[in-house]
């Protein structure tokens, strides 16, 4: 499903700040997977899901600062250069996606990168991640992005995720090497 991500005569990024549009819905009523732009009302659910995401990731030994995390999600909902999508099945948050736009340090051209793409284990294989990425691509296109990236830094199913990204037109373009310092 595709939606118009701009308003006539409006800044395309500002047009995305209306974060209540349902972007996609699939399945039977009550059990439908509904994907939409996040609002400030989703932050409590995002905080709970962040705990699950954190516990499953390679970052699980780094403590979470709840105030900082809450501020991060609030900023992503408000910032015009951020995209934050949520996937709900009924009243249950089953995934979320966060990305942002920035200028290259050497150019006026724009790039975009994801910060989070998380789908709960029981909903992996659903249309959630696919819809997140398609909406991210459309958002990038509308907002004049020339280079968009998807990353895998959490070590959650990296091989399968990499193949999925490649199939969607995001080929592998490097590697991330990490070393635990403390």
Helices and strands as residue ranges (DSSP letters): H 12-15, E 22-26, E 33-37, G 40-42, H 43-56, H 66-78, E 82-89, E 92-103, E 110-119, G 121-123, H 128-142, E 145-149, H 158-167
